[in-house]
Amino acid sequence: MLSFVIPAHDEAPRLPATLAALHAAARAGGLDYEIVVVDDASTDGTGAVATAHGARVVRVEHRQIAATRNAGARAASGDVLVFVDADTHVPAATLAAALEALRAGAAGGGARLRFDAVLPWLQRLGVGAAVALVRALRIAPGCFVFCTRTAFDATGGFDEAWYAGEDVAMSRALARAGRFVLLREHVITSARKLHTFSVAEHLRLGLRFLLRGRRVLRSREHLALWYERRERR
């Protein structure tokens, strides 16, 4: 049994395409699966949209990504957990590769990233460097993390001390629990944060992190990049 877990806050416009991609990928592999959408304090009908597109909805009021992911895992019934962001599409080949890695004994892992839009050259340069660093550090980007239920339980779940960076903590925890893999296959994720938050805002967040360290990630105070919704400019 495979459980997709999708944390979602005001994601009604993006969920239909994400859910369609997951249904297609799972059906292509003939899998027994469920999709659990964790509707975290949405005001835009996210839960109704998720239900209409074949997902089971869990309603929470956390506004904290690690706690929201954990709520979905508790509600899920699968032996395999795949955490997917509401704006991320998972191709069938990527899902198949993830399941093959688990069958081969991996505890969990992640995949490469592609964006759903062409980025300006300066953003491409910055994003390319960031993605290369994340991969070198063997971290699974949070938009797609997969693991066995056994490994997830062994880690204690996503560390709820973190309002961002919980994917880093989970990657390291899964690596301690067993073999951790980063697939060659990719997922396609939204570039909206790069369009709706300026380069200056990204740089300010980076500077705060350099000055204050991981403390920046322990509250929502400076994390608009994750917790503030903006329309595309």
C-alpha positions as CSV (number, residue, x, y, z in Angstrom):
1,M,0.0,0.0,0.0
2,L,1.4,3.4,-1.1
3,S,0.3,6.6,0.6
4,F,0.9,10.0,-1.0
5,V,0.8,12.8,1.7
6,I,0.3,16.4,0.5
7,P,0.4,19.3,2.9
8,A,-1.7,22.1,1.6
9,H,-2.6,25.7,2.6
10,D,-4.8,27.6,0.1
11,E,-3.7,25.4,-2.8
12,A,-7.1,25.0,-4.5
13,P,-5.8,26.3,-7.9
14,R,-2.8,23.9,-8.0
15,L,-4.2,20.7,-6.5
16,P,-6.1,19.4,-9.5
17,A,-3.0,19.1,-11.7
18,T,-0.9,17.7,-8.9
19,L,-3.5,15.1,-8.0
20,A,-4.0,14.1,-11.7
21,A,-0.3,13.5,-12.0
22,L,-0.2,11.3,-8.9
23,H,-3.2,9.3,-10.1
24,A,-1.6,8.8,-13.5
25,A,1.8,7.8,-12.0
26,A,0.3,5.3,-9.6
27,R,-2.1,3.8,-12.1
28,A,0.7,3.4,-14.6
29,G,2.4,1.1,-12.1
30,G,-0.7,-0.8,-11.2
31,L,-0.3,0.3,-7.6
32,D,-2.6,0.1,-4.6
33,Y,-2.5,3.6,-3.3
34,E,-4.2,6.5,-1.5
35,I,-3.8,10.2,-1.6
36,V,-4.0,12.1,1.7
37,V,-4.3,15.9,1.5
38,V,-3.6,17.6,4.8
39,D,-5.7,20.8,4.6
40,D,-3.9,23.2,6.9
41,A,-6.2,26.1,7.8
42,S,-7.1,26.8,4.1
43,T,-9.7,29.4,3.3
44,D,-10.1,28.8,-0.4
45,G,-11.9,25.5,-0.6
46,T,-8.7,23.4,-0.8
47,G,-10.4,20.5,1.0
48,A,-13.4,20.4,-1.3
49,V,-11.1,20.5,-4.4
50,A,-9.0,17.6,-3.0
51,T,-12.1,15.5,-2.3
52,A,-13.5,16.1,-5.8
53,H,-10.2,14.9,-7.3
54,G,-10.1,11.6,-5.4
55,A,-8.1,12.5,-2.3
56,R,-8.9,11.9,1.4
57,V,-8.7,15.1,3.4
58,V,-7.4,15.6,6.9
59,R,-8.1,19.1,8.3
60,V,-5.6,20.6,10.7
61,E,-4.8,24.1,12.0
62,H,-1.0,24.0,12.4
63,R,0.5,26.4,9.8
64,Q,3.7,24.5,10.5
65,I,5.0,22.3,7.7
66,A,6.6,19.5,9.8
67,A,3.5,19.1,12.0
68,T,1.3,19.1,8.9
69,R,3.3,16.4,7.2
70,N,3.3,14.3,10.4
71,A,-0.5,14.6,10.6
72,G,-0.8,13.2,7.1
73,A,1.5,10.3,7.9
74,R,-0.5,9.5,11.0
75,A,-3.7,9.4,8.9
76,A,-2.1,7.4,6.1
77,S,-2.4,3.6,6.0
78,G,0.4,2.8,3.6
79,D,3.6,0.8,4.1
80,V,5.3,3.4,1.8
81,L,5.0,7.1,2.3
82,V,5.6,9.7,-0.4
83,F,5.5,13.3,0.7
84,V,4.6,15.6,-2.2
85,D,4.1,19.4,-2.3
86,A,0.8,20.6,-3.6
87,D,2.6,22.3,-6.6
88,T,4.8,19.4,-7.6
89,H,4.2,16.8,-10.3
90,V,5.6,13.3,-10.1
91,P,6.2,11.5,-13.4
92,A,5.5,7.8,-13.5
93,A,9.1,7.0,-14.1
94,T,10.2,8.8,-11.0
95,L,7.6,7.1,-8.8
96,A,8.7,3.7,-10.3
97,A,12.4,4.5,-9.5
98,A,11.5,5.4,-5.9
99,L,9.6,2.2,-5.3
100,E,12.4,0.1,-6.9
101,A,15.0,1.8,-4.6
102,L,12.8,0.9,-1.6
103,R,12.4,-2.7,-2.8
104,A,16.2,-2.8,-3.1
105,G,16.5,-2.0,0.6
106,A,16.7,1.8,0.8
107,A,15.1,3.5,3.8
108,G,14.1,6.6,1.8
109,G,15.2,9.3,-0.6
110,G,14.4,12.1,-3.0
111,A,14.8,13.1,-6.6
112,R,16.1,15.8,-8.9
113,L,14.2,19.0,-9.5
114,R,13.0,20.7,-12.6
115,F,10.9,23.9,-12.6
116,D,7.7,24.4,-14.5
117,A,8.9,27.7,-16.0
118,V,12.0,29.1,-17.8
119,L,14.0,31.2,-15.3
120,P,16.1,34.3,-16.1
121,W,19.8,33.5,-16.3
122,L,20.7,35.0,-12.9
123,Q,18.1,32.9,-11.2
124,R,19.2,29.8,-13.2
125,L,22.7,30.4,-12.0
126,G,21.6,30.8,-8.3
127,V,19.2,27.9,-8.4
128,G,21.7,25.6,-10.1
129,A,24.3,26.3,-7.5
130,A,21.8,25.7,-4.7
131,V,20.5,22.5,-6.2
132,A,24.1,21.2,-6.7
133,L,24.9,22.0,-3.1
134,V,21.8,20.3,-1.8
135,R,22.6,17.2,-3.9
136,A,26.2,17.2,-2.7
137,L,25.0,17.2,0.9
138,R,22.6,14.4,0.1
139,I,19.5,16.2,1.0
140,A,16.1,15.5,-0.5
141,P,14.2,18.6,-1.4
142,G,11.0,18.7,0.6
143,C,8.7,18.8,-2.4
144,F,9.3,15.0,-2.9
145,V,10.5,12.8,-0.1
146,F,9.8,9.0,0.0
147,C,10.4,6.4,2.7
148,T,9.2,3.2,4.2
149,R,6.7,3.4,7.0
150,T,9.3,1.5,9.1
151,A,12.0,4.1,8.5
152,F,9.6,7.0,9.1
153,D,8.6,5.6,12.4
154,A,12.2,5.0,13.3
155,T,13.0,8.6,12.8
156,G,10.1,9.8,14.8
157,G,8.7,11.7,11.8
158,F,9.5,15.2,10.7
159,D,11.1,17.3,13.4
160,E,8.4,19.8,14.5
161,A,11.1,22.2,15.9
162,W,11.6,23.4,12.4
163,Y,9.3,25.7,10.5
164,A,11.5,25.3,7.4
165,G,14.4,23.0,6.8
166,E,12.5,20.0,8.0
167,D,13.4,18.2,4.8
168,V,17.1,18.6,5.7
169,A,16.5,17.1,9.2
170,M,14.4,14.2,7.7
171,S,17.0,13.4,5.0
172,R,19.7,13.1,7.7
173,A,17.4,11.1,10.0
174,L,16.5,8.6,7.2
175,A,20.2,8.3,6.3
176,R,20.8,7.2,9.9
177,A,17.9,4.8,9.7
178,G,19.2,3.1,6.6
179,R,20.3,3.7,3.0
180,F,19.3,7.0,1.6
181,V,19.1,7.5,-2.2
182,L,18.9,10.5,-4.5
183,L,17.3,9.4,-7.7
184,R,18.5,10.5,-11.2
185,E,14.9,10.9,-12.2
186,H,13.2,14.2,-11.5
187,V,10.0,15.8,-10.3
188,I,8.6,19.0,-11.7
189,T,7.9,21.8,-9.1
190,S,6.5,25.3,-9.3
191,A,8.9,28.3,-9.8
192,R,6.3,30.6,-8.1
193,K,8.5,31.5,-5.2
194,L,11.1,32.7,-7.6
195,H,8.5,34.9,-9.4
196,T,6.7,36.2,-6.4
197,F,9.6,36.9,-4.1
198,S,12.3,39.2,-5.3
199,V,16.0,38.4,-5.4
200,A,16.5,40.9,-2.6
201,E,14.1,39.0,-0.4
202,H,15.9,35.8,-1.1
203,L,19.2,37.4,-0.3
204,R,17.9,38.9,2.9
205,L,16.8,35.5,4.1
206,G,20.2,34.1,3.3
207,L,21.9,36.9,5.2
208,R,19.7,36.3,8.3
209,F,20.6,32.6,8.1
210,L,24.3,33.4,8.0
211,L,24.0,35.8,10.9
212,R,21.6,33.9,13.1
213,G,22.1,30.3,11.9
214,R,19.4,27.7,12.2
215,R,17.4,29.8,14.8
216,V,15.9,31.6,11.8
217,L,14.1,28.3,10.9
218,R,12.5,27.8,14.3
219,S,9.6,30.3,13.8
220,R,7.6,31.8,11.0
221,E,8.9,35.3,11.8
222,H,11.3,35.6,8.9
223,L,9.9,32.8,6.7
224,A,7.5,34.6,4.4
225,L,9.1,32.6,1.6
226,W,7.3,29.5,3.0
227,Y,4.3,30.9,4.8
228,E,3.1,33.9,2.9
229,R,1.0,33.5,-0.3
230,R,1.4,36.1,-3.0
231,E,-0.1,36.4,-6.5
232,R,2.4,36.2,-9.3
233,R,3.8,39.5,-10.4
